[in-house]
Amino acid sequence: MKKLTAEQFREYAADPLAADEKVRRWCDVPENRYYTVAMWPAERAGELRVTMELHRVVRAPKISKSNQSQAKSECHHAIEPALKPVS
């Protein structure tokens, strides 16, 4: 079990969703795990527990069809110089 500092806990309590990335960094919580932060009783406030039984699905961002041709052309240009023969 890990515990947030008083300042970290205040930041988390003000906006838990906005603080998610910071909490994960502060407490080394893997991206694919859920965690809980105790809000009460006062003596346990800030205790962080990683949920070992549940896993988050972390996926790459989707590319819409309108963006696929642009992504392919950018990828092609990035690879093209490596394919040119050496003089």
SULBEL-V660654 format. One line per field, one symbol per residue. ss: DSSP state (H for helix, E for strand, - for the rest). phi: phi as a letter, one per 30 degrees, with the letter a starting at -180 (. if undefined). psi: psi as a letter, one per 20 degrees, with the letter a starting at -180 (. if undefined). Layout:
ss->???
phi->???
psi->???
This chain:
ss->-EE--HHHHHHHHH-HHHHHHHHHHHH-----EEEEE----HHH--EEEEEEEEE---------HHHHHHHHHHHHHHHHHHH----
phi->.cbddeddddddddaedddedddddechdddcccbbbdcadedcejdcbddddcbdccbdddcdedcddddddddddddeedddddd
psi->qrpqrggggggghhngghigggggggjlpqhjqqrqpphrrhiipippppohhqpqooqqqqprhhighghghggghhhghhiqqp.
